[in-house]
Amino acid sequence: MTIDTLEYVKELEAAGVERKVAEAHARAAGKLISGEAATKMDVKTEIAALELRLIKYMVAQSIAIVGLVLALGGFLIRFLR
């Protein structure tokens, strides 16, 4: 994300801010916004990573449940003989 720093400076000057101060503020705001804002690609990448982690967790959980059911079934078969 970027900002139009020239337009930003003009807005500040129209509000009574000195040009040097307005330019410094515009540079600082531009650095902050461009450095901190996530792009659509950043968000998509993070969502994909989270989906993969969730799938891995669900598979591991399913394997554990199947193992538990098989173990309990084996125990019940031996117990009922």
NURO-253134 format. One record per atom (N, C-alpha, C): x, y, z. Coordinates in steps of 0.1 Angstrom, whole numbers, plus 2048, in hexadecimal, padded with zeros to 3 digits. Layout:
<rs>
XYZ
...
</rs>
This chain:
<rs>
8097F4800
800800800
80980C800
8058167F8
80D8227F7
80482E7F9
8098397FD
8018467FE
8078507F4
7FF8597F0
8038647E7
80986F7F0
81686F7F2
81D8787FC
81B8867F8
81B8897EB
8198977E6
80C89C7EA
8018947E8
7F48987EC
7F38997FB
7FA890802
7FA891811
80089E816
80B8A2810
8128AE814
8098BA811
8028BA805
7F98C5802
7EE8C680C
7E88BB810
7DE8BB81A
7E28C1827
7EE8BD82C
7F48C2838
7F68D1837
7FC8D582C
7FF8E382A
7F28EB82A
7E78E6824
7DA8ED824
7D58EE832
7D98E583B
7D48E6849
7DD8EF851
7E78F584B
7F08FE852
7FD8F8857
8018EC853
80D8E6857
8188EB84D
8248EF853
82F8F384B
8338E8841
8398EC835
83C8E382B
8478D8830
8518DD837
85C8D483C
8568C9845
84D8CE84E
8478C4857
83D8BB850
8368C0846
82D8B883E
8348AD836
83F8B1830
8478A8829
84D89D832
8528A183D
858897847
84D88D84B
84189384E
83688A852
832881847
83188683B
82E87D830
83887282E
84487582F
84F86A82E
84D860839
84B864845
84985B850
83D85384F
83285984B
825851849
82784783D
82E84B833
830842827
83883682B
842838833
84B82D838
842823841
83B82984A
833822853
82881984C
821820843
81781983C
81C80E833
82781182B
82C807822
8337FB82A
8387FE835
83F7F383D
8367EB845
82A7EF849
8217E8852
8157E184B
8117E6840
8057E183A
8077D4833
7FE7CB835
7FF7BE82E
7F87BF821
7FF7B8817
7F97B880A
7EF7AC809
7E87AC7FE
7DE7A07FC
7E67937FB
7F27947F5
7FA7887F4
7FF783802
80278D80A
807789818
7FB78281F
7EF78781E
7E4781824
7E177381F
7E1772811
7DF76580B
7E975B80F
7F575F810
800756814
7FE751822
7FA75A82B
7F8757839
7EC74D83B
7E2750833
7D6747834
7D973982F
7E1738824
7E572B81F
7ED72482A
7F672B830
7FE72483B
7F671F846
7EC72784A
7E3724855
7DA718851
7D6718845
7CE70C840
7D66FF840
7E270083C
7EB6F483C
7ED6EF84B
7F06F9854
7F16F5862
7E56EE867
7D96F3864
7CC6EE868
7CA6E0863
7CD6DE856
7CC6D1850
7D56C7857
7E16CA859
7EB6C1860
7E66BE86E
7E06C7875
7DB6C5882
7CF6BC882
7C66BE878
7BA6B5877
7BE6A7873
7C86A586A
7CC698866
7D2691873
7DB69787A
7E1692886
7D668E890
7CD696892
7C269389B
7BA687897
7B768688A
7AF67B884
7B766E886
7C466E884
7CC662886
7CC65E895
7CD66889E
7CD6658AC
7BF65E8B0
7B46648AB
7A765E8AE
7A56508A9
7AA64E89C
7A9640897
7B163789F
7BD63B8A3
7C66328AC
7BF62F8B9
7B96398BF
7B26378CB
7A662E8CA
79E62F8BF
7936268BD
7976188BB
7A26168B3
7A76098B1
7AC6028BE
7B360A8C6
7B86058D2
7AD6018DC
7A360A8DD
7976078E5
7905FB8E0
78E5FA8D3
7885EE8CD
78F5E18D0
79C5E18CF
7A45D68D2
7A35D28E1
7A35DC8E9
7A15DA8F8
7945D38FB
7895D88F4
77C5D38F7
77A5C58F2
7815C28E6
7805B48E1
7875AA8EB
7925AE8F0
7995A58FA
7915A4907
78C5AF90B
7845AF918
7785A7917
7715A790B
7645A090A
766591907
77258C904
77457E902
77457690E
</rs>
